[in-house]
Amino acid sequence: MAVHIPEHFNLGFVGAGKMAESITRGVIESGVLPASRICTAHSRVERRDIFEKIGVKIYRQNAEVAENCHVIILSVKPQKVKEVVLELRPLLSKEKLLVSVAAGVKLKDLQEWAGHGRVIRVMPNTPAAVGEAASVMSLGEIASSDDETAIANIFGAVGKIWKADEKCFDAITGLSGSGPAYVYLAIEALADGGVAAGLPRDLALALASQTVLGAAAMARSSGKHPGELKDDVTSPAGTTIAGIRELEKGAFRASLINAVIAASNRSQELSNSKS
């Protein structure tokens, strides 16, 4: 059941890109907020048109968004965050909750630029577009439990959200931030394997996508460890163990582990370069 946010609450997006669009659609469709209580601003006509069709109020300037909203989600490119927050700072009192989804922009910097600690940092990922995001939030110095609940409701409308210490965010970036790309590679490879084994391309891709979706659903809902689920599929001297043997020859698990670590390390490098 959707959790409704108090009637006085208005949500604004500074930056009207794909992530803002996904969150907006999820919030409206889940009943968390009506479109009439959401706003944004954008200079490009095509982006303005998309939000207008959803029913969202469109302003001409970011300052109008900040002035008229209780929660402001920054969804601009990371290199633009400082400029935008400093520009809006006169309007960013402690009465406003500032939320950033910009990768690599730290809470301490957001608090310094905004002039207060009522800030929350959120790391969502691209499956927000289909309501299956994996998001994590970290709270600033004076963000309250009510602030946490509001953001959990908003981002819960486009998937699942957890709370973690900000020191985990580089690892989160390496796992859930970059992780969809690893899964897309796996889907593509599975489909290619199906084609190599004689399947038509469209059937191979459909089977690969549905297989990954179904396996993920079982991993999330069954309560079993992934290793146990794997064993449930793996009969003695059967087809699955033959395939797993080949994956182990190719260091499949080690490759995924190394991918997460490499992406995490790169996230840390980029984050430090913004400091």
Solvent accessible surface area in square Angstrom, and as a share of the most:
residue,aa,sasa,rsa
1,M,235,1.05
2,A,32,0.25
3,V,82,0.47
4,H,136,0.61
5,I,9,0.05
6,P,81,0.51
7,E,147,0.66
8,H,121,0.54
9,F,15,0.06
10,N,46,0.24
11,L,0,0.00
12,G,0,0.00
13,F,1,0.00
14,V,0,0.00
15,G,13,0.12
16,A,1,0.01
17,G,29,0.28
18,K,148,0.63
19,M,46,0.21
20,A,0,0.00
21,E,23,0.10
22,S,16,0.10
23,I,0,0.00
24,T,0,0.00
25,R,101,0.37
26,G,10,0.10
27,V,0,0.00
28,I,45,0.23
29,E,139,0.63
30,S,43,0.28
31,G,27,0.26
32,V,7,0.04
33,L,1,0.01
34,P,63,0.40
35,A,17,0.13
36,S,94,0.61
37,R,36,0.13
38,I,1,0.01
39,C,7,0.04
40,T,1,0.00
41,A,6,0.04
42,H,43,0.19
43,S,107,0.69
44,R,129,0.47
45,V,103,0.59
46,E,88,0.40
47,R,15,0.05
48,R,39,0.14
49,D,56,0.29
50,I,48,0.24
51,F,0,0.00
52,E,91,0.41
53,K,177,0.75
54,I,33,0.17
55,G,42,0.41
56,V,7,0.04
57,K,108,0.46
58,I,26,0.13
59,Y,34,0.13
60,R,183,0.67
61,Q,115,0.51
62,N,42,0.22
63,A,40,0.31
64,E,60,0.27
65,V,0,0.00
66,A,0,0.00
67,E,109,0.49
68,N,67,0.34
69,C,1,0.01
70,H,64,0.29
71,V,4,0.02
72,I,0,0.00
73,I,0,0.00
74,L,0,0.00
75,S,20,0.13
76,V,28,0.16
77,K,136,0.57
78,P,38,0.24
79,Q,133,0.59
80,K,85,0.36
81,V,0,0.00
82,K,103,0.44
83,E,98,0.44
84,V,12,0.07
85,V,0,0.00
86,L,80,0.40
87,E,111,0.50
88,L,1,0.01
89,R,111,0.40
90,P,118,0.74
91,L,58,0.29
92,L,5,0.03
93,S,55,0.35
94,K,121,0.51
95,E,133,0.60
96,K,31,0.13
97,L,1,0.00
98,L,1,0.00
99,V,0,0.00
100,S,0,0.00
101,V,20,0.11
102,A,6,0.05
103,A,45,0.35
104,G,7,0.06
105,V,4,0.03
106,K,48,0.20
107,L,15,0.07
108,K,116,0.49
109,D,16,0.08
110,L,0,0.00
111,Q,24,0.11
112,E,117,0.53
113,W,29,0.10
114,A,3,0.02
115,G,42,0.40
116,H,16,0.07
117,G,7,0.06
118,R,55,0.20
119,V,0,0.00
120,I,0,0.00
121,R,9,0.03
122,V,2,0.01
123,M,13,0.06
124,P,10,0.06
125,N,13,0.06
126,T,90,0.52
127,P,29,0.18
128,A,3,0.02
129,A,75,0.58
130,V,118,0.68
131,G,34,0.33
132,E,89,0.40
133,A,3,0.02
134,A,28,0.21
135,S,0,0.00
136,V,14,0.08
137,M,7,0.03
138,S,7,0.04
139,L,41,0.20
140,G,9,0.09
141,E,142,0.64
142,I,86,0.44
143,A,16,0.13
144,S,52,0.34
145,S,84,0.54
146,D,112,0.58
147,D,6,0.03
148,E,45,0.20
149,T,75,0.43
150,A,14,0.11
151,I,0,0.00
152,A,31,0.24
153,N,26,0.13
154,I,0,0.00
155,F,0,0.00
156,G,34,0.33
157,A,20,0.16
158,V,1,0.00
159,G,16,0.15
160,K,99,0.42
161,I,34,0.17
162,W,141,0.49
163,K,117,0.49
164,A,30,0.23
165,D,83,0.43
166,E,42,0.19
167,K,172,0.73
168,C,52,0.31
169,F,3,0.01
170,D,34,0.18
171,A,56,0.44
172,I,23,0.12
173,T,24,0.14
174,G,0,0.00
175,L,112,0.56
176,S,23,0.15
177,G,28,0.27
178,S,34,0.22
179,G,11,0.11
180,P,17,0.11
181,A,55,0.43
182,Y,43,0.16
183,V,63,0.36
184,Y,127,0.48
185,L,115,0.57
186,A,36,0.28
187,I,27,0.14
188,E,97,0.43
189,A,63,0.49
190,L,95,0.48
191,A,1,0.01
192,D,63,0.33
193,G,41,0.39
194,G,13,0.12
195,V,53,0.30
196,A,95,0.73
197,A,90,0.70
198,G,63,0.60
199,L,68,0.34
200,P,79,0.49
201,R,124,0.45
202,D,108,0.56
203,L,81,0.41
204,A,3,0.02
205,L,86,0.43
206,A,60,0.46
207,L,91,0.45
208,A,7,0.05
209,S,45,0.29
210,Q,110,0.49
211,T,84,0.49
212,V,37,0.21
213,L,112,0.56
214,G,29,0.28
215,A,59,0.45
216,A,57,0.44
217,A,46,0.36
218,M,112,0.50
219,A,47,0.36
220,R,149,0.54
221,S,92,0.59
222,S,48,0.31
223,G,78,0.75
224,K,84,0.36
225,H,132,0.59
226,P,86,0.54
227,G,25,0.24
228,E,84,0.37
229,L,24,0.12
230,K,91,0.38
231,D,83,0.43
232,D,90,0.47
233,V,99,0.57
234,T,29,0.17
235,S,67,0.43
236,P,131,0.82
237,A,109,0.84
238,G,24,0.23
239,T,124,0.72
240,T,42,0.24
241,I,70,0.36
242,A,57,0.44
243,G,36,0.35
244,I,34,0.17
245,R,161,0.59
246,E,101,0.45
247,L,83,0.41
248,E,77,0.35
249,K,132,0.56
250,G,54,0.52
251,A,47,0.36
252,F,84,0.35
253,R,148,0.54
254,A,47,0.37
255,S,60,0.39
256,L,74,0.37
257,I,102,0.52
258,N,90,0.46
259,A,33,0.26
260,V,35,0.20
261,I,90,0.46
262,A,60,0.46
263,A,22,0.17
264,S,16,0.10
265,N,77,0.40
266,R,129,0.47
267,S,13,0.08
268,Q,93,0.41
269,E,94,0.42
270,L,74,0.37
271,S,5,0.03
272,N,83,0.43
273,S,86,0.55
274,K,76,0.32
275,S,84,0.54
